[in-house]
Amino acid sequence: MKTFTELLKRYFQNLNILKDIIITNVQMDSKKVSENSLFIAINNGNKYIEEAINRGASLVISDNPGQYFDHEKVVKVENSIETLQELAKLYREALGLKVVAITGSEGKTTTKDLVYGVLSKKYKTKKTLGNYNNQIGLPYTILQLEDDDEVAVLELGMSALGEIDRLSEIAAPNFGIITNIGDSHLEYLINRDNVFLAKTEILKYVEKNNVLVFGDDPYLKDLDTLKIGFDENSDYLVKDFVETYKGAEFKVNDREYFIPLNGKYNSLNATFAIAMGQILGMSYEEIKNSLIDISITGMRFQKIEKEEILYINDAYNASPVSMEAALNTFLSLPIDRKKIVVLGDALELGEEEIKYHMQIIKKAIECDFSEIFVYGERMKKASDLIKSSKVKHFESKVSIREKIKNLGSVAVLLKGSRGMKLEEIICD
């Protein structure tokens, strides 16, 4: 991190300790600090300054250093988060790499993984770490970049207006992707109109011919950008989709592709990656081959075999749109077993959350699955209102697990918000 070390010296001028300093990594977790680390103490991190110093930190940035106010390695700032963001912004500006920024209501992480999987076959590429996509996580991710990185694929998350604007300002993206406009974060944003306003804050920072959006989305279809979708007028037209047990076959602009992921929506996510590969000069064969052995963050329609039971673990997160898509995909999956669905609460949906949960349950009933199990207080309220004999509410994940064990050879879809942790149902 030679570039970052020099930047740090310019940012904190006249600090003697910086004269001969070397920074090789930036950490927010004191347990990950090693020799030549910069430790940025954020919130409770201020309590672990001593540990960071003992582990070999060359420098500590803190807005509440307490007894370490006068320690030679501790730099006191007004606000550690704002300093983190400013350092990330300056570092990104100093690096000569391309940034692909991804936002949207659903599919951000899978799209990030797919874009990374394609571009990393040709370029030295980094991507957002886990779900580090917020006001702290994104700048931290940028500070993990190295001088010779060529591409960074960054996920931009938000829960309020103005947050994508700030993240885009820090990331300075060369390319932007908006996956869709859905119902996520309605607890804070109230309606899809506000979600649209929030997600499109990225457009201020990227030239329109470098922005890719899902053109079939009613909110995004009229944007003057490049579009992917099933509509015949799409710049990247997806068609001839075929679901298989091992994944999905489809065409983009009449060229054939395969991804080891199920779901028509994942063909769209993959098309963003295909488009980015083409834009950055990759050949058809390079893109096609990179998609075949793509690696995706866990709990995205992940197949897990446990004796007679096939679990489809799609429990990383949930919204009304993604839950309906998961139900459709599960229904179309060519599996010769009884199909059971376990639906957990979808969180952060605001005042009409029960209405959304009722819609999800009704969709599951229409699909005519062998069993429909629901878990969570919102699902309980919704199922009580629907009053269908096909729907069974459970008070605990343990009781769902025991019920599934007695069903013989079945396929089980697990779908709910991250806070529901439905993966705990999977038998050991």
N, C-alpha and C positions, 0 to 999 in steps of 0.2 A: 504493500500500500504506500509506495513512495509518493505518489501524487497526493494521497490524503494526508500524509505526514507534513508535506510542504504546505498544503492548504491550512492545516491546523496551526502551523507556525504563523502564518499570515493572519489568521482569524484572531488568535490570542497574542497580540503583539506585546513585546516588552516583558514576556515571562521568561526568566532565566532558565527554568527547567526545560523549556522547549528547545533550547539551543542545540543540544545533541540528542534529542529524543528520537526514538524509532517506534512507530506504531505498526504492528503487523495484523491486528484484528480489533474489532469494536464489539463490545459486549454490553448487554443490559442485565444479564444474570451473573451475579458474582461467582457462582459455582463454575461458570465456563471461562472465567478469567484465567489467563496464563501470562507468561513473561511477554512484555511489550504490548499488552492489551491497553486499549482505552476503555475505561468503564464509565458508562453514563448512568448515573443514579437517578432513577425515575420513581416517583411516589415512594413505595416501601423500600426501594433500592437504596435510599439514603441510610437505611439502618445497616447496610452491609459494606460500607466504605472500608472498614478495617479489614474485612475478609478479602476484598478486592486487592488492597495494597499488599496484604500478606501473600497473596497468590501471584504477585509479580506485576500488577498493573503499573504501567509507566505514567499514567495520568488518570485522574478521576474528575468528571464533571458533575457538579451537584448544585441543587438550588436550596438544599437544607443540610449542610455538612455537619452541623452540631459541633461536637468537640474537635472535629478535624478541620475547622475553619482555617487554621494557620498551618496546616500540613503542606509541605512543599509540593506534594503531588496532587493536591486537591485544588481545583479551580471552581470558585463559587460563581454561579450565574443567576440571573433573575428567574428563569424558568427552564428546567432541563428539557422538557418536551419541545419547546420552541427552539432551543439551541440544537437539539437533535435534528429538527426539521431544517433549520438553516444550514447546518453542516452538510446534510444530505443534498440539499438543493445546490449548494456550491460544488460539492463533489461530483454530482451528476453533470453539471455544466463543464467541469474540468475534464471529464472522460469523453473519449471520442467514439462512443458506442451508439447503437440505435436502441431506442426504447419503444416497445410495444405495450400499450396500456389497455387493459381489458376491464370493462365494467358492464353492468346489466343486472337484472333481477334474478335470473337463474342461469346456471351454466358457466359462471365465471371461472371457477376452479378447474373444471374439466377442460374448458377451452384453453386456459392457461397451460395445462399439462400437455394438451395436444399441440399447441403452437410451439411450446418448448421442445417437445419430442421431435417435431419436424425440423425446426431451425437448428437445434443442437447437433444434427447430423452433419451440418456443413460449417456452422459458426460456433465459436466459443461463447456459450450462452448460459445465463443464469435466469432463475425464475423466483417469484415470490415464495418465501419459505412458509409452508403450511398455510395458515389463514392470516398471515401477517400483512393484512391489506388495509389497515386503518391509519389513523393519524400518527400512531407510534410505529406500527408494524411496517408500513411502506418505507418511511425514511430509514428505519433500521435495515431493511432489506437492501436498500441502495448502498448503505455503508458496508455491506458484505461484498460488493463488487470489487473486482481487481483491475489493475491497470490495463491488462491485455484482453479483457472481456470485449466481445464484439456486439452482443445483443443482450438486452435485459427484457424479460417478459414479466410485466408487473400487473398484479390484480389490484383494482381500486374498489374498495368497499365503502359503504356509507350507511348512515341511519338518519341523516338530516340534510337539508339544503345547505349548500356552501362547502360541504366536505369534499366532494369530487373536485370542485374548483381548487381547493387548497392542495389536494393530492396531485392534481395535474400540474399545478404551479411548481411543486417540488420535483416531480418526475420528468417534466418537459418532454412529453412523448413525441416521437417522430410519427408513430402510427397509433390509431385508436380503434378499438372494437367495442361495440355495444351489442350484447347478446339478445336482449329483449327488454320489454317494459312489462313487469308483472306486479304482483300484490305483496311482495316482500316489504317489510318495514312500514306497513300501513299504520301501525300503532303510533308512529312518529310523523309520517307524511300524509296521513288521512286518505289520500286517493291517488289513482294512477297518474293524474295530471301532474301532481307534485313529484311523483317518481320520475316521470319523463323530464321534468325541469331539472331534477337533481342529476340524473344520469347524463343528460346532454350538456352539462357544464364542461365536459371534456372537449366539446367542439370548439371552444374558444382557443384551445391550445394546439390543435392539429389541423393541417390543411385538409379541405374536404375530400380531395382525391387520395388522401391517405387514411380515410376513415372507412371502416367496414361495419355495416349494421345488418340485422335480420330484416330484410325488406318486406316480409309478409306481415310484420308486426304493424297493427293499425296506427300506432304512435310513431313508428320509425319510417313508414313507407314513403312519406313525402319529403324526407330529408335529402338534401343534395349531396349524397355520398355514394360510395360503392355499396352495392347490396348483394347479399347472398340469400337464397331462399328457394321455394318451390314454384314461385311465380315465374312465368315465361319471360318476363322482362328483367329478371335478375342478371346482374353482371356475372355471378357465379351460380348457375342453375343446377339445383339438386334434383335428380329424378331416378326412376327405376330402383327404388329402395327395396331391399329384400332382407328380412330378418332371418338369421340362422341361430342355432344354439351357441355357436362360437363367437358371433358378432354380427356385423351388418355389412352388406354389399350395397353399393350405390354408385351413381355416376355424377360427376360434376363437369358441366360443359362437354358431355359425351365421352369423358374419360373415366375408366373404371377404377374404383378404390374399394378397399376393405379395411375395417377397423375391428379390433377384438372387443367391441363394446356393443351392447344392445341399445335399442331405442332410436326412433326416427330423429329425435331431437339431437342425438349424438352425431348423426350424419351432418347436421347443421354446425355443431361445434367443430367437427373435423374440417368442414369446409372453410371455416375461418382460418384454420391452420394451413390448409391447401392454398388458400388465397395469399396468405402471408409468405409462404414458401415461394410461390410464383413471383410475387412482388419483389422479393429479395434475391431473385435470380436462380432459384433451384430448378432442376429439371423434373419432368414428370416422374421418371424412374426414382429419383432421389426422394421425392415426396411420397410416392406410393409405397416404397419399401420402408420408409421411416414410420408410416402409420401402421404397418402390419404388426410390428413388435412394440407398440407404444406402451408406456407405463403411466398409469393413472393413479392419483391419490385414492386411498382406500375408501370403502363404503359408498362407491358409486356403482350401483347395480352389480356388485361384486358377488360372484358365485362361490359358495362355500358348501362342500359336501360333508355331512356328518351322518355316517351310516346310511339309513334309508332316507334321510331328509336332505333336500337341496334348499339351502337358504339363499335368497337373493337379498344381499345386504345393501340397501339403498338408503341407509339411515343417517347419512352425514348431515342432511338438512332437508327442509320441506317448505313448500308454499302451495297454494291451491293449484297453480299451473304445473309445478313439478310433480305433484302427487297424481294429478290426472294423467300426465304423461307416463309416469311410472306404471300406473294401472293399465293403461293401453298397451305398453310394452310387455308387461307381464302376461297380459291376456294373449298377445300374439306370439309369445315365445313358444317354439315347437318343443314341448315337453310332454311326455306321456305319463303324467302323474296328476293327481288331484292338486289343484292350486288353492292355496290358503293365503289370505292377506292379513297382515297385522298393521293397523294404522294408528300412529300416535299423534298427539297434538301438533298442530302447526302453530308456531308462536309468532308474536309481534304482528298480528293481523288487525288490531284495533277494535273499534266498537262493534263491527259486524262479524266478529270472529266465529260465532256460532253458525251464522248463515253459511260461511265458507266451509265449515266442518260438515254441515248437513249436505252441501253440494258434493263434497268428497265421498261421503258415505253412500249417497244416492248413486254416484258414478260406480262405486264398487258393487252395489246391488245390481245395477244394469249389466255389469260385466258377468254376473252370474257365477262368481267364484264359489268353490265348494264350501268354504267357511270365511266369514269376515269377523275378525277379532279387532276390537278397538281398546285403546289404553290412553288414559289422561282425562282430566276433568272437562276439557272442552269437547272431546269426543264423547264423553258420557252424556253431557247435556244435549249434544246433537242427536245421539242415538236414542235418547229418551223421547225426543220430539218426533223422530221418524217412526219409532215403534215397529220395527221390522223384526220378525223372528229369525231372519238371516244374520242379524248383527248381534254379537255377544260382547258385552263390556267386561273387562277384567280389572280388578283392583291392583294387581301386581304383575310384574314381568315374570316372576317365578311361576305363578299359576298359568300364564300363557305357555311358558316353556314346558311345563308338565303336561298340559293339554296336547301340545304338538307332538310330544314324545309318544303319545298313545294313538296317533292317527295313521301310523304305518308309513308307506312310501308316498311322500308328499313334497311339493315345492312350496316354499313359504317366502312371500315378499314382506320385507320389513321397511316401512316408510314412515318417517316422522322427523320432527325438528331435532337438532343436535342436543338440545336440553333434555329430550326424552330418552336418549341412550338406548334405543331399541336393540342395538347389537348385543346387549346383555342377555337377550332372550336365547341367543344361539347356544346350543348345548355344548358343554365341554367335551 
